[in-house]
Amino acid sequence: MSAIRVRIAPSPTGFFHIGNAKTALINWLYARRSGGTFILRLEDTDTERSEDHYADIVCEALQWLGIDWDEGPAFGGEGERGGHGPYKQSERVEIHRREGARLIAEGAAYKCFCTKEELDAERARSQAEKRPPRYNRKCRDLTDVQIAAIGGRPYSVRFRVPEGATTIEDLVQGTVRVENKEIDDFIIVKPNGDPVFHLAVVVDDGLMEISHVMRGDDHLTNAFRHVLLFNALGYKLPAFAHLPMVLDDSGKKYSKRLHGANVLDWREDGYLPETIVNYLVLLGWTPEEEGRELFTRGELIEAFTLDRLGKSAAKFDLKKLQWLNGQHIRMLTPEQLRDKVVPILEKAGFDTRSKTTDWLTRMAAICQEKIPTLNEIVAYTDFFFLVPASYEEKAVTKQWGKAGAMENLEHIRAVLSEIELWNVETLKSAFELLTAESGGALGQFVHSTRLALTGKSVGPGLFELTELLDKDESLNRLDAAIAFVGARV
């Protein structure tokens, strides 16, 4: 089998779109599964919109996702990698021009001297006559004498579309075919000498020896032109796989204006890169193991095959993404989770440096089964760093709004004050004793105590959080709650 070489070729004209991330992931997984090469190439020839800053964003997003490239441009202090560079399209313009000139010399392309005004007028006539707006091939058969007579007039270069039909055996879409008469003699080099996308992408894919072109299905119509160019240039034709696009929850193309279209939005929202990788691959690929949805990165590489790619677009499901993120958070070690949430707590203004590493690890561990995103750690642990300034009003009414609430809290405080060895086991035993003595339910003591210690009705396990608060702080907060309830009587 020939070497597998795949690529992702985003335009650095803004943030890295979630659809581009999916395409990159499919290519990367195939390369890793097959022992092939994954290439990052930046299509930065849109000089008005492309910026180095955006190129860095593309690289940063791929790096965050863990999609590493074997060949690609310089980034983050590391130089360009690979023997088929440059990997920025803007640095390959002379190569594109050279190949465009070769097509003219070999008769596969020709010079078009038509002005913009002439082309606009022809397009207007086509619309008036309700004909498809196609180039009338005015310059297609100009002789050398006629071209010489025109002199130094600016010209574009058009590809000479041959007769016949073009067929693509697409790995996702199946057999697709078009009659060549439906394809215009398209421009491949502009009058200013800049190559058009169609020429540049084919030259780059051909010279970089790309074996599989896997990209969004919005490029399917372009693929017919690209096949014609591959053949005319004498490059080995790659296999094509046009992947369904990512849709939003309403079934429309995921707009750049929507939150989450930027891959790095999910990092800011507290999602793990492993989650995004896991979820994106499911938007177009079905595992052989029916019903399975949870994968580690290594398991995805092991399971991935091209024949499981589907042609139907999938809607973005935020609930499923949140569920997956929770599952991947559970798969972390407590130490790994600690290292991820401490910066979030510090950003929220909490002094984590006053806590020991062991304490922070235990804090992360008691939240691990609860939080759906890393950012939720703030709401689940803020009471460890700040004494509650208020209590949830709804919980106050439910837990402390009935007769005997203050006496219940006083009883809890008295029992806890007698505990000498302050840990989860002794705290649990104390609450079980309270329950047995009262003949009531454990909840009446647990919920009331949680509200007193945290100001909230939900959070980490009560015995675990009470142990971490320590005895003096817990008793002080119970005193404050008793005073609060007493003032309401």
C-alpha positions as CSV (number, residue, x, y, z in Angstrom):
1,M,0.0,0.0,0.0
2,S,1.3,3.5,-0.9
3,A,2.1,5.9,1.9
4,I,-0.9,7.6,3.5
5,R,-0.5,11.4,3.4
6,V,-3.4,13.6,4.5
7,R,-3.8,17.2,5.2
8,I,-5.9,20.0,6.7
9,A,-5.6,23.3,4.9
10,P,-7.5,26.0,6.7
11,S,-7.5,29.7,5.8
12,P,-6.1,31.9,8.6
13,T,-8.8,34.6,8.3
14,G,-10.4,34.2,11.7
15,F,-10.9,31.7,14.5
16,F,-10.7,28.0,13.9
17,H,-14.2,26.8,13.1
18,I,-15.7,23.7,14.7
19,G,-16.3,22.2,11.2
20,N,-12.6,22.6,10.4
21,A,-11.8,20.9,13.6
22,K,-13.9,17.9,12.7
23,T,-12.3,17.7,9.3
24,A,-8.8,17.9,10.8
25,L,-9.7,15.2,13.3
26,I,-10.9,12.8,10.6
27,N,-7.7,13.3,8.7
28,W,-5.6,13.0,11.8
29,L,-7.3,9.8,13.0
30,Y,-6.8,8.2,9.6
31,A,-3.1,9.1,9.6
32,R,-2.6,7.8,13.1
33,R,-4.6,4.6,12.5
34,S,-2.7,3.9,9.3
35,G,0.8,5.0,10.4
36,G,0.6,7.8,7.8
37,T,1.5,11.5,7.8
38,F,-0.7,14.3,8.9
39,I,0.1,17.7,7.3
40,L,-1.0,21.2,8.3
41,R,-1.0,23.7,5.4
42,L,-2.1,27.2,5.8
43,E,-4.0,28.6,2.8
44,D,-3.2,32.3,3.5
45,T,-3.3,33.8,0.0
46,D,-6.3,36.0,0.9
47,T,-4.0,38.9,1.6
48,E,-6.8,41.2,2.8
49,R,-8.1,38.8,5.5
50,S,-5.2,36.5,6.4
51,E,-3.1,37.5,9.3
52,D,-0.3,35.8,11.3
53,H,-2.4,36.2,14.4
54,Y,-5.1,34.0,12.9
55,A,-2.5,31.5,11.8
56,D,-1.4,31.2,15.4
57,I,-5.0,30.7,16.5
58,V,-5.4,27.8,14.1
59,C,-2.2,26.2,15.4
60,E,-3.2,26.9,19.0
61,A,-6.7,25.3,18.5
62,L,-5.2,22.2,16.9
63,Q,-2.6,22.0,19.7
64,W,-5.3,22.3,22.4
65,L,-7.2,19.5,20.8
66,G,-4.1,17.3,20.7
67,I,-4.1,17.1,16.9
68,D,-0.4,17.2,16.3
69,W,1.0,17.6,12.8
70,D,3.9,15.7,11.3
71,E,4.6,18.4,8.6
72,G,3.7,22.0,8.8
73,P,4.6,25.6,9.4
74,A,6.6,27.1,12.3
75,F,4.7,27.7,15.5
76,G,5.3,28.2,19.2
77,G,9.1,28.4,18.9
78,E,9.4,25.3,16.7
79,G,10.5,25.6,13.1
80,E,8.8,24.3,10.0
81,R,8.7,20.5,9.8
82,G,8.6,18.3,6.7
83,G,10.3,17.9,3.4
84,H,7.5,19.2,1.2
85,G,7.3,22.8,2.3
86,P,6.8,25.7,2.4
87,Y,3.6,25.0,4.3
88,K,2.1,28.5,3.9
89,Q,0.4,28.9,0.5
90,S,1.6,32.5,0.3
91,E,5.2,31.2,0.1
92,R,4.3,28.9,-2.7
93,V,3.0,31.4,-5.2
94,E,5.9,31.1,-7.6
95,I,5.4,27.3,-7.7
96,H,1.7,27.9,-8.6
97,R,2.6,30.4,-11.3
98,R,5.2,28.0,-12.8
99,E,2.6,25.2,-13.0
100,G,0.0,27.6,-14.5
101,A,2.5,28.6,-17.2
102,R,3.2,24.9,-17.8
103,L,-0.5,24.3,-18.5
104,I,-0.5,27.1,-21.0
105,A,2.6,25.7,-22.7
106,E,1.1,22.2,-22.9
107,G,-2.2,23.5,-24.3
108,A,-4.3,22.6,-21.2
109,A,-4.9,26.3,-20.4
110,Y,-5.0,29.6,-22.3
111,K,-4.7,33.3,-21.9
112,C,-8.0,35.2,-21.5
113,F,-7.8,38.9,-22.4
114,C,-11.5,39.7,-21.6
115,T,-11.9,42.6,-19.4
116,K,-14.1,42.7,-16.3
117,E,-16.6,45.0,-18.2
118,E,-16.8,42.5,-21.0
119,L,-17.4,39.6,-18.6
120,D,-20.0,41.5,-16.7
121,A,-21.9,42.4,-19.9
122,E,-21.8,38.7,-21.0
123,R,-23.1,37.7,-17.6
124,A,-26.0,40.2,-17.8
125,R,-26.9,38.9,-21.3
126,S,-27.0,35.4,-19.9
127,Q,-29.3,36.4,-17.1
128,A,-31.6,38.3,-19.5
129,E,-31.8,35.3,-21.7
130,K,-32.2,33.0,-18.7
131,R,-29.1,31.0,-19.6
132,P,-26.5,29.7,-17.1
133,P,-23.8,32.5,-16.7
134,R,-20.9,30.8,-18.4
135,Y,-17.9,32.2,-20.1
136,N,-18.4,32.3,-23.9
137,R,-14.8,31.0,-24.6
138,K,-14.0,34.0,-26.7
139,C,-10.3,33.7,-26.1
140,R,-10.1,29.8,-26.1
141,D,-8.9,29.4,-29.7
142,L,-6.9,32.6,-30.2
143,T,-3.9,32.0,-32.5
144,D,-0.4,33.0,-31.6
145,V,-0.7,35.7,-34.2
146,Q,-3.8,37.1,-32.6
147,I,-2.3,36.9,-29.2
148,A,0.8,38.8,-30.4
149,A,-1.4,41.5,-31.9
150,I,-3.1,42.1,-28.6
151,G,0.3,43.0,-27.2
152,G,0.9,43.6,-23.4
153,R,-2.7,43.7,-22.4
154,P,-3.3,42.1,-19.0
155,Y,-4.8,38.6,-19.1
156,S,-6.0,35.8,-16.8
157,V,-5.3,32.2,-17.3
158,R,-8.3,29.8,-17.9
159,F,-8.3,26.1,-17.8
160,R,-9.3,24.4,-21.1
161,V,-12.0,22.0,-19.9
162,P,-11.9,18.9,-22.1
163,E,-15.0,17.2,-23.6
164,G,-16.5,14.2,-21.9
165,A,-17.4,13.6,-18.3
166,T,-15.7,13.5,-14.9
167,T,-16.5,10.8,-12.4
168,I,-15.3,10.6,-8.8
169,E,-15.5,7.5,-6.6
170,D,-15.9,9.4,-3.4
171,L,-15.3,7.4,-0.2
172,V,-18.2,9.0,1.6
173,Q,-20.6,10.3,-1.1
174,G,-20.2,7.3,-3.5
175,T,-20.0,7.7,-7.2
176,V,-20.6,11.2,-8.4
177,R,-20.4,12.3,-12.0
178,V,-20.7,15.5,-14.1
179,E,-20.7,16.2,-17.8
180,N,-17.8,18.4,-18.5
181,K,-19.9,20.7,-20.6
182,E,-21.5,21.8,-17.4
183,I,-18.1,23.1,-16.2
184,D,-16.9,26.6,-17.3
185,D,-13.4,27.2,-18.6
186,F,-12.5,28.4,-15.1
187,I,-9.8,31.0,-14.2
188,I,-6.7,29.5,-12.5
189,V,-4.5,32.6,-12.5
190,K,-5.7,36.2,-12.1
191,P,-4.5,39.1,-14.2
192,N,-2.2,40.2,-11.4
193,G,-0.5,36.8,-11.5
194,D,-2.0,35.5,-8.3
195,P,-3.1,31.8,-8.5
196,V,-6.8,31.0,-7.9
197,F,-7.7,28.5,-5.1
198,H,-8.4,25.7,-7.6
199,L,-4.9,25.8,-9.1
200,A,-3.1,26.4,-5.8
201,V,-4.8,23.6,-3.9
202,V,-4.3,21.0,-6.6
203,V,-0.6,22.0,-7.1
204,D,0.0,21.9,-3.4
205,D,-1.8,18.5,-3.0
206,G,0.0,17.1,-6.0
207,L,3.5,18.2,-5.0
208,M,2.9,17.3,-1.4
209,E,1.9,13.8,-2.5
210,I,-1.4,13.9,-0.7
211,S,-3.0,10.4,-0.9
212,H,-6.4,11.3,0.4
213,V,-8.3,14.6,0.2
214,M,-10.8,14.6,3.0
215,R,-12.7,17.8,3.4
216,G,-16.2,19.3,3.8
217,D,-18.9,18.3,1.3
218,D,-19.3,22.0,0.4
219,H,-16.1,21.3,-1.8
220,L,-17.7,18.4,-3.7
221,T,-18.6,20.6,-6.7
222,N,-15.0,21.9,-6.7
223,A,-13.7,18.4,-6.8
224,F,-14.6,17.9,-10.5
225,R,-12.4,20.9,-11.4
226,H,-9.7,19.6,-9.2
227,V,-9.7,16.1,-10.8
228,L,-9.4,17.8,-14.3
229,L,-6.4,19.8,-13.0
230,F,-4.8,16.8,-11.4
231,N,-5.0,14.9,-14.7
232,A,-3.8,17.9,-16.8
233,L,-0.8,18.5,-14.5
234,G,0.1,14.8,-14.5
235,Y,-0.1,14.3,-10.7
236,K,-1.2,11.1,-9.1
237,L,-4.9,11.5,-8.3
238,P,-5.7,11.2,-4.6
239,A,-8.7,9.5,-3.2
240,F,-11.5,11.9,-2.2
241,A,-13.8,11.8,0.8
242,H,-16.3,14.7,1.2
243,L,-17.5,14.9,4.8
244,P,-20.9,16.1,6.0
245,M,-20.9,19.5,7.5
246,V,-21.6,20.3,11.2
247,L,-25.1,21.6,11.8
248,D,-26.4,23.6,14.7
249,D,-29.2,22.3,16.9
250,S,-31.8,23.7,14.5
251,G,-30.4,21.8,11.5
252,K,-28.6,24.7,9.8
253,K,-25.0,25.1,9.0
254,Y,-23.1,26.0,12.2
255,S,-22.9,29.7,11.7
256,K,-19.7,31.6,12.6
257,R,-21.8,33.9,14.7
258,L,-22.9,31.2,17.1
259,H,-21.1,30.6,20.4
260,G,-19.1,27.4,20.0
261,A,-18.3,27.9,16.3
262,N,-14.9,28.9,17.6
263,V,-13.2,25.7,18.8
264,L,-11.5,27.7,21.6
265,D,-14.9,28.8,23.0
266,W,-15.2,25.3,24.4
267,R,-11.9,25.6,26.2
268,E,-13.1,28.8,27.8
269,D,-16.4,27.1,28.7
270,G,-14.6,24.4,30.7
271,Y,-14.7,21.5,28.3
272,L,-11.9,19.0,28.0
273,P,-10.2,18.7,24.6
274,E,-10.7,14.9,24.9
275,T,-14.4,15.6,25.0
276,I,-14.5,17.8,21.9
277,V,-12.4,15.2,20.0
278,N,-14.7,12.4,21.2
279,Y,-17.9,14.3,20.3
280,L,-16.7,15.7,16.9
281,V,-15.8,12.3,15.5
282,L,-19.3,11.1,16.3
283,L,-20.7,13.8,14.0
284,G,-20.1,11.8,10.9
285,W,-18.6,8.5,12.0
286,T,-20.2,5.4,13.5
287,P,-18.2,3.0,15.6
288,E,-18.5,-0.7,14.9
289,E,-19.5,-1.3,18.4
290,E,-23.2,-0.4,18.3
291,G,-24.3,2.2,20.7
292,R,-20.9,3.1,22.0
293,E,-20.2,6.8,22.4
294,L,-17.4,7.2,25.0
295,F,-13.9,6.9,23.7
296,T,-10.5,7.9,24.8
297,R,-8.1,9.4,22.1
298,G,-6.2,6.1,21.9
299,E,-9.4,4.1,21.6
300,L,-10.6,6.3,18.7
301,I,-7.4,5.7,16.8
302,E,-7.7,2.0,17.3
303,A,-11.4,1.9,16.2
304,F,-11.4,4.4,13.4
305,T,-11.9,3.3,9.8
306,L,-13.0,5.2,6.7
307,D,-15.7,2.8,5.8
308,R,-17.7,3.9,8.9
309,L,-18.0,7.5,7.7
310,G,-21.5,8.6,6.9
311,K,-22.8,11.0,4.4
312,S,-25.6,12.5,6.5
313,A,-24.9,15.7,8.5
314,A,-25.5,15.5,12.3
315,K,-26.9,18.2,14.5
316,F,-24.9,19.6,17.4
317,D,-26.3,18.3,20.6
318,L,-25.2,20.3,23.6
319,K,-26.7,17.9,26.2
320,K,-24.8,15.0,24.7
321,L,-21.6,17.1,24.7
322,Q,-22.1,18.0,28.4
323,W,-22.7,14.3,29.3
324,L,-19.6,13.3,27.4
325,N,-17.6,16.0,29.2
326,G,-18.8,14.8,32.6
327,Q,-17.7,11.3,31.6
328,H,-14.3,12.4,30.6
329,I,-13.9,14.4,33.8
330,R,-14.6,11.2,35.7
331,M,-11.8,9.5,33.8
332,L,-9.2,12.0,35.1
333,T,-7.2,11.2,38.2
334,P,-7.9,13.5,41.1
335,E,-4.5,15.1,40.6
336,Q,-5.2,15.8,36.9
337,L,-8.5,17.3,37.8
338,R,-6.9,19.4,40.5
339,D,-4.3,20.8,38.0
340,K,-7.1,21.8,35.6
341,V,-9.5,23.4,38.1
342,V,-7.0,25.3,40.3
343,P,-6.3,27.9,37.5
344,I,-10.0,28.4,37.1
345,L,-10.5,29.0,40.8
346,E,-7.6,31.5,40.9
347,K,-9.0,33.3,37.9
348,A,-12.3,33.6,39.9
349,G,-10.3,35.4,42.6
350,F,-9.9,32.6,45.1
351,D,-6.7,32.1,47.1
352,T,-5.8,28.5,46.4
353,R,-2.2,29.0,47.6
354,S,-3.4,29.1,51.2
355,K,-4.4,25.4,50.8
356,T,-2.0,22.4,50.6
357,T,-1.7,20.3,47.5
358,D,-3.3,17.4,49.3
359,W,-6.2,19.5,50.4
360,L,-6.7,20.8,46.8
361,T,-6.6,17.2,45.5
362,R,-9.3,16.1,47.9
363,M,-11.4,19.1,47.0
364,A,-11.2,18.2,43.3
365,A,-12.0,14.6,44.1
366,I,-15.2,15.2,46.0
367,C,-16.5,17.3,43.0
368,Q,-15.4,14.9,40.3
369,E,-18.7,13.0,40.1
370,K,-20.7,16.2,40.2
371,I,-19.4,18.8,37.7
372,P,-20.4,18.7,34.0
373,T,-17.7,21.2,33.0
374,L,-14.5,22.4,34.6
375,N,-15.9,25.9,35.2
376,E,-18.6,24.4,37.5
377,I,-15.9,24.0,40.1
378,V,-16.4,27.6,41.1
379,A,-20.1,27.1,42.1
380,Y,-19.3,23.8,43.8
381,T,-16.4,25.0,45.9
382,D,-16.6,28.8,46.4
383,F,-17.8,28.3,50.0
384,F,-14.4,26.8,50.8
385,F,-12.7,30.1,50.2
386,L,-15.5,32.5,51.3
387,V,-17.9,32.4,54.2
388,P,-21.4,32.3,52.7
389,A,-22.8,35.9,52.7
390,S,-26.4,34.6,52.2
391,Y,-28.4,31.5,51.9
392,E,-30.5,30.2,49.0
393,E,-34.0,31.6,49.8
394,K,-35.9,28.7,48.5
395,A,-33.8,26.3,50.5
396,V,-34.2,28.5,53.6
397,T,-38.0,28.3,53.3
398,K,-37.8,24.5,52.9
399,Q,-35.2,23.6,55.5
400,W,-35.5,26.4,58.1
401,G,-39.0,27.7,57.6
402,K,-40.8,25.3,59.9
403,A,-41.1,25.0,63.6
404,G,-38.1,23.4,65.4
405,A,-35.5,24.4,62.7
406,M,-33.3,26.2,65.1
407,E,-33.4,23.5,67.7
408,N,-32.5,21.0,65.0
409,L,-29.4,23.0,64.0
410,E,-28.5,23.4,67.7
411,H,-28.7,19.6,68.1
412,I,-26.6,19.0,65.1
413,R,-23.9,21.5,66.4
414,A,-23.9,19.8,69.8
415,V,-23.3,16.4,68.3
416,L,-20.6,17.6,65.9
417,S,-18.8,19.5,68.7
418,E,-18.2,16.2,70.5
419,I,-16.3,14.6,67.6
420,E,-12.6,14.4,68.3
421,L,-11.3,12.7,65.1
422,W,-12.7,14.9,62.4
423,N,-13.1,12.8,59.2
424,V,-15.7,11.4,56.8
425,E,-16.2,8.2,58.8
426,T,-16.8,9.9,62.2
427,L,-19.0,12.6,60.6
428,K,-21.1,9.9,58.9
429,S,-21.5,8.0,62.2
430,A,-22.6,11.2,63.9
431,F,-25.3,11.9,61.4
432,E,-26.5,8.3,61.5
433,L,-26.7,8.6,65.3
434,L,-28.8,11.8,64.9
435,T,-31.1,10.0,62.6
436,A,-31.5,7.0,64.9
437,E,-32.2,9.2,67.9
438,S,-34.8,11.3,66.2
439,G,-36.5,8.5,64.4
440,G,-36.7,10.8,61.4
441,A,-34.9,10.8,58.0
442,L,-31.2,11.4,57.4
443,G,-32.1,14.1,55.0
444,Q,-33.6,16.5,57.6
445,F,-30.1,16.7,59.1
446,V,-28.0,16.5,56.0
447,H,-29.8,19.2,54.0
448,S,-30.1,21.6,56.9
449,T,-26.3,21.3,57.6
450,R,-25.4,21.6,54.0
451,L,-27.3,24.9,53.8
452,A,-25.6,26.2,56.9
453,L,-22.1,25.3,55.8
454,T,-22.3,26.3,52.1
455,G,-25.3,28.6,51.7
456,K,-26.6,26.2,49.0
457,S,-28.9,23.2,48.6
458,V,-26.6,21.2,46.3
459,G,-22.8,20.6,46.1
460,P,-20.2,17.9,47.0
461,G,-21.0,15.2,49.5
462,L,-21.7,16.7,52.9
463,F,-19.4,14.5,55.0
464,E,-16.5,15.1,52.5
465,L,-17.0,18.9,52.4
466,T,-17.4,19.1,56.1
467,E,-14.1,17.3,56.7
468,L,-12.3,19.7,54.4
469,L,-13.8,22.8,56.0
470,D,-12.4,21.5,59.3
471,K,-14.1,21.4,62.7
472,D,-13.7,25.0,63.9
473,E,-14.9,26.5,60.6
474,S,-17.9,24.1,60.4
475,L,-19.0,24.9,64.0
476,N,-18.6,28.7,63.3
477,R,-20.9,28.4,60.3
478,L,-23.4,26.4,62.2
479,D,-23.4,29.2,64.8
480,A,-24.0,31.8,62.1
481,A,-26.9,29.7,60.7
482,I,-28.5,29.3,64.2
483,A,-28.3,33.1,64.6
484,F,-29.8,33.7,61.2
485,V,-32.7,31.3,61.9
486,G,-33.2,32.8,65.4
487,A,-33.5,36.3,64.0
488,R,-36.3,35.1,61.7
489,V,-38.4,33.7,64.5
